[in-house]
């Protein structure tokens, strides 16, 4: 019984969340949308309506000269997102 508890504890500590925040991305990173964290519903709906849906891959093109907003390329067009508003967007690096 003790061995099982130790293994179970070891496995849970080894698992990590493979997703990161949109704010952690850098120029040239390729990522895929995994989900939406605690962002305002109206902003989430706007991103969804513009095609930024779960499973969508995108490329971080470039930040603006002062670092915000950030331009991404997805589905054949470019979109600019403010870093602080999109920071709740959860993505997975590709």
Residue frames as a rotation matrix with the C-alpha (Angstrom) as fourth column:
UNK 1
0.567 0.824 0.000 0.00
0.824 -0.567 0.000 0.00
0.000 0.000 -1.000 0.00
UNK 2
0.441 -0.482 -0.757 2.77
0.159 -0.788 0.595 2.42
-0.883 -0.383 -0.271 0.84
UNK 3
-0.618 -0.709 0.341 4.49
0.421 0.068 0.904 1.74
-0.664 0.702 0.257 -2.49
UNK 4
-0.121 0.668 0.734 1.33
0.978 -0.046 0.203 2.56
0.169 0.743 -0.648 -4.44
UNK 5
0.793 0.412 -0.449 0.93
0.526 -0.835 0.163 5.86
-0.307 -0.365 -0.879 -2.61
UNK 6
0.020 -0.879 -0.476 4.52
0.098 -0.472 0.876 6.82
-0.995 -0.064 0.077 -3.35
UNK 7
-0.695 -0.243 0.677 4.18
0.651 0.188 0.735 5.99
-0.306 0.952 0.027 -7.04
UNK 8
0.283 0.887 0.364 0.89
0.945 -0.323 0.053 7.86
0.165 0.329 -0.930 -7.26
UNK 9
0.709 -0.084 -0.700 2.43
0.285 -0.874 0.394 10.88
-0.644 -0.479 -0.596 -5.57
UNK 10
-0.376 -0.926 -0.041 5.45
0.233 -0.138 0.963 10.72
-0.897 0.353 0.267 -7.87
UNK 11
-0.464 0.250 0.850 3.32
0.885 0.164 0.435 10.55
-0.030 0.954 -0.298 -11.02
UNK 12
0.626 0.778 0.049 1.17
0.779 -0.627 0.001 13.50
0.031 0.038 -0.999 -10.07
UNK 13
0.510 -0.492 -0.706 4.19
0.080 -0.790 0.608 15.65
-0.856 -0.367 -0.363 -9.34
UNK 14
-0.548 -0.763 0.342 5.77
0.384 0.134 0.914 14.76
-0.743 0.632 0.219 -12.68
UNK 15
0.025 0.612 0.791 2.78
0.999 -0.032 -0.007 15.84
0.021 0.790 -0.612 -14.76
UNK 16
-0.642 -0.213 -0.737 2.82
0.277 -0.960 0.036 19.40
-0.715 -0.181 0.675 -16.00
UNK 17
0.506 0.851 -0.143 0.42
0.256 -0.306 -0.917 21.56
-0.824 0.427 -0.373 -17.94
UNK 18
-0.269 -0.669 0.693 1.64
0.867 0.145 0.477 21.64
-0.420 0.729 0.541 -21.57
UNK 19
0.452 0.499 0.740 -0.20
0.779 -0.625 -0.054 24.90
0.435 0.601 -0.671 -22.23
UNK 20
-0.627 -0.616 -0.476 1.12
0.747 -0.648 -0.146 28.40
-0.219 -0.447 0.867 -21.82
UNK 21
0.296 0.691 -0.659 -0.38
0.415 -0.715 -0.563 31.86
-0.860 -0.107 -0.498 -21.88
UNK 22
0.711 0.027 0.703 -0.52
0.681 -0.275 -0.679 33.86
0.174 0.961 -0.214 -25.10
UNK 23
0.939 -0.326 0.112 1.53
-0.343 -0.912 0.225 36.53
0.029 -0.250 -0.968 -23.31
UNK 24
0.393 -0.828 0.400 4.49
-0.196 0.350 0.916 34.11
-0.899 -0.438 -0.025 -23.10
UNK 25
0.629 -0.114 0.769 4.84
0.709 0.491 -0.507 33.77
-0.320 0.864 0.390 -26.87
UNK 26
-0.062 -0.740 -0.670 7.67
-0.026 -0.670 0.742 35.35
-0.998 0.064 0.022 -28.85
UNK 27
0.330 0.115 -0.937 8.21
-0.860 -0.373 -0.349 36.35
-0.390 0.921 -0.024 -32.47
UNK 28
-0.376 -0.461 -0.804 8.37
-0.831 0.552 0.072 33.29
0.410 0.695 -0.590 -34.73
UNK 29
-0.814 0.131 0.565 6.59
-0.292 0.749 -0.595 30.94
-0.501 -0.650 -0.571 -32.30
UNK 30
-0.490 0.724 -0.486 4.00
-0.413 0.298 0.861 28.60
0.768 0.622 0.153 -33.76
UNK 31
-0.915 0.247 0.319 1.18
-0.248 0.279 -0.928 27.71
-0.318 -0.928 -0.194 -31.42
UNK 32
-0.574 0.797 -0.187 -2.28
0.264 0.397 0.879 26.19
0.775 0.455 -0.438 -31.32
UNK 33
-0.348 0.558 0.754 -5.25
-0.819 -0.572 0.046 27.51
0.457 -0.601 0.656 -29.39
UNK 34
-0.857 0.051 -0.513 -6.18
0.254 0.907 -0.334 25.13
0.449 -0.417 -0.790 -26.57
UNK 35
0.057 0.922 -0.383 -8.77
0.952 0.066 0.300 27.17
0.302 -0.381 -0.874 -24.71
UNK 36
-0.062 0.061 0.996 -9.84
-0.020 -0.998 0.060 30.38
0.998 -0.016 0.063 -23.10
UNK 37
-0.690 -0.245 -0.681 -9.05
0.653 0.197 -0.731 31.14
0.313 -0.949 0.024 -19.47
UNK 38
-0.034 0.697 -0.717 -10.74
0.886 -0.311 -0.345 33.77
-0.463 -0.646 -0.606 -17.36
UNK 39
-0.967 -0.247 0.067 -11.35
0.247 -0.834 0.493 36.39
-0.066 0.494 0.867 -20.01
UNK 40
-0.456 0.835 -0.309 -14.44
-0.485 -0.524 -0.700 38.48
-0.746 -0.170 0.644 -20.52
UNK 41
-0.055 0.529 0.847 -17.15
0.481 0.757 -0.442 36.64
-0.875 0.383 -0.296 -22.44
UNK 42
0.855 0.418 -0.307 -17.53
-0.031 -0.550 -0.834 39.42
-0.518 0.723 -0.457 -25.01
UNK 43
0.144 -0.884 -0.445 -13.80
-0.922 -0.283 0.263 39.30
-0.359 0.373 -0.856 -25.81
UNK 44
-0.565 -0.277 0.777 -13.84
-0.125 0.960 0.251 35.48
-0.815 0.044 -0.577 -26.05
UNK 45
0.365 0.801 0.474 -16.81
0.470 0.281 -0.837 35.67
-0.804 0.528 -0.274 -28.41
UNK 46
0.741 -0.158 -0.652 -15.02
-0.534 -0.727 -0.431 38.25
-0.407 0.668 -0.623 -30.54
UNK 47
-0.360 -0.933 -0.009 -11.93
-0.792 0.301 0.531 36.02
-0.493 0.198 -0.847 -30.86
UNK 48
-0.380 0.305 0.873 -14.11
0.268 0.940 -0.212 33.04
-0.885 0.153 -0.439 -31.74
UNK 49
0.679 0.734 -0.004 -16.00
0.240 -0.227 -0.944 35.01
-0.694 0.640 -0.331 -34.39
UNK 50
0.536 -0.568 -0.625 -12.69
-0.803 -0.570 -0.170 36.08
-0.260 0.594 -0.762 -35.97
UNK 51
0.687 -0.175 -0.705 -11.59
-0.367 0.754 -0.545 32.45
0.627 0.633 0.454 -36.32
UNK 52
-0.453 -0.856 0.249 -9.39
-0.657 0.132 -0.742 32.01
0.602 -0.500 -0.622 -33.26
UNK 53
0.629 0.771 0.104 -11.08
-0.702 0.506 0.501 28.78
0.334 -0.388 0.859 -32.19
UNK 54
0.266 -0.530 0.805 -9.67
-0.605 0.558 0.568 25.84
-0.751 -0.638 -0.172 -30.21
UNK 55
0.400 -0.237 0.886 -7.42
0.517 0.856 -0.004 23.75
-0.757 0.459 0.465 -32.45
UNK 56
0.970 -0.031 0.243 -6.47
0.187 -0.546 -0.817 26.68
0.158 0.837 -0.523 -34.69
UNK 57
0.165 -0.978 -0.126 -2.73
0.928 0.111 0.356 26.98
-0.334 -0.176 0.926 -35.37
UNK 58
0.981 0.091 0.168 -1.12
0.145 -0.928 -0.342 30.39
0.125 0.360 -0.924 -35.74
UNK 59
0.049 -0.998 0.051 2.26
0.929 0.027 -0.369 32.05
0.367 0.065 0.928 -36.13
UNK 60
0.597 0.034 -0.802 3.43
0.480 -0.816 0.323 35.01
-0.643 -0.577 -0.503 -34.08
UNK 61
0.629 -0.303 0.716 4.51
0.656 -0.287 -0.698 37.46
0.417 0.909 0.019 -36.78
UNK 62
-0.528 -0.809 0.259 5.76
0.539 -0.555 -0.634 40.44
0.657 -0.195 0.729 -34.80
UNK 63
0.084 0.500 -0.862 5.01
0.920 -0.371 -0.125 42.72
-0.383 -0.782 -0.491 -31.90
UNK 64
0.844 0.191 0.502 4.41
0.363 -0.891 -0.271 46.43
0.395 0.411 -0.821 -32.45
UNK 65
0.070 -0.920 0.387 7.45
0.073 -0.382 -0.921 48.68
0.995 0.092 0.041 -31.82
UNK 66
-0.286 -0.155 0.946 6.51
-0.852 -0.409 -0.325 49.16
0.438 -0.899 -0.015 -28.15
UNK 67
-0.969 -0.241 0.055 5.60
-0.243 0.883 -0.401 45.47
0.048 -0.402 -0.914 -27.72
UNK 68
-0.489 0.866 0.109 1.84
0.550 0.403 -0.731 45.73
-0.677 -0.297 -0.674 -27.89
UNK 69
0.632 0.629 0.452 -0.26
-0.612 0.763 -0.207 44.69
-0.475 -0.146 0.868 -29.81
UNK 70
-0.499 -0.738 0.454 1.08
-0.313 0.642 0.700 41.47
-0.808 0.207 -0.551 -31.28
UNK 71
0.135 0.493 -0.860 0.41
-0.986 -0.020 -0.166 40.46
-0.099 0.870 0.483 -34.87
UNK 72
-0.378 -0.194 0.905 -0.38
-0.190 0.973 0.129 36.81
-0.906 -0.124 -0.405 -35.55
UNK 73
-0.481 0.216 -0.850 -1.07
-0.868 0.020 0.496 34.97
0.124 0.976 0.178 -38.82
UNK 74
-0.663 0.346 0.664 -3.83
-0.024 0.876 -0.481 32.39
-0.748 -0.335 -0.573 -38.97
UNK 75
0.062 0.797 0.601 -6.19
0.630 0.436 -0.643 30.96
-0.774 0.418 -0.475 -41.61
UNK 76
-0.092 -0.192 0.977 -4.69
0.985 -0.161 0.061 33.13
0.146 0.968 0.204 -44.35
UNK 77
0.525 0.235 0.818 -5.02
0.216 -0.966 0.139 36.52
0.823 0.104 -0.558 -42.64
UNK 78
-0.626 -0.762 -0.163 -3.29
0.447 -0.179 -0.876 38.59
0.639 -0.622 0.453 -39.98
UNK 79
0.617 0.787 -0.013 -4.78
0.383 -0.286 0.878 39.65
0.688 -0.546 -0.478 -36.67
UNK 80
-0.511 -0.740 0.437 -3.45
-0.083 -0.463 -0.882 41.95
0.855 -0.487 0.176 -33.97
UNK 81
0.521 0.633 -0.573 -4.16
0.502 0.315 0.805 41.16
0.690 -0.707 -0.154 -30.33
UNK 82
0.302 -0.383 0.873 -3.40
-0.708 -0.703 -0.063 43.21
0.638 -0.599 -0.484 -27.25
UNK 83
-0.507 -0.648 -0.568 -1.10
-0.121 0.706 -0.698 41.19
0.853 -0.285 -0.437 -25.02
UNK 84
-0.917 0.123 0.378 -2.92
-0.387 -0.055 -0.920 41.95
-0.093 -0.991 0.098 -21.76
UNK 85
0.035 0.999 -0.035 -6.38
-0.966 0.025 -0.259 41.15
-0.258 0.043 0.965 -23.15
UNK 86
0.531 0.154 -0.833 -5.24
-0.586 0.777 -0.230 37.92
0.612 0.611 0.502 -24.81
UNK 87
-0.486 -0.826 0.286 -3.11
-0.784 0.268 -0.561 36.75
0.387 -0.496 -0.777 -21.87
UNK 88
-0.112 0.521 0.846 -5.95
-0.716 0.548 -0.432 34.47
-0.689 -0.654 0.311 -20.69
UNK 89
0.693 0.276 -0.667 -5.80
-0.699 0.483 -0.527 32.65
0.177 0.831 0.527 -24.05
UNK 90
0.258 -0.582 0.772 -4.23
-0.413 0.656 0.632 29.22
-0.874 -0.481 -0.071 -23.44
UNK 91
0.668 -0.131 -0.732 -2.01
-0.722 0.121 -0.681 27.89
0.178 0.984 -0.014 -26.24
UNK 92
0.654 -0.515 0.554 0.26
0.178 0.817 0.549 24.95
-0.735 -0.261 0.625 -26.95
UNK 93
0.029 -0.741 -0.671 3.58
-0.773 -0.442 0.455 25.45
-0.633 0.506 -0.586 -28.74
UNK 94
0.952 0.263 0.157 3.97
-0.086 0.722 -0.687 23.52
-0.294 0.640 0.709 -32.01
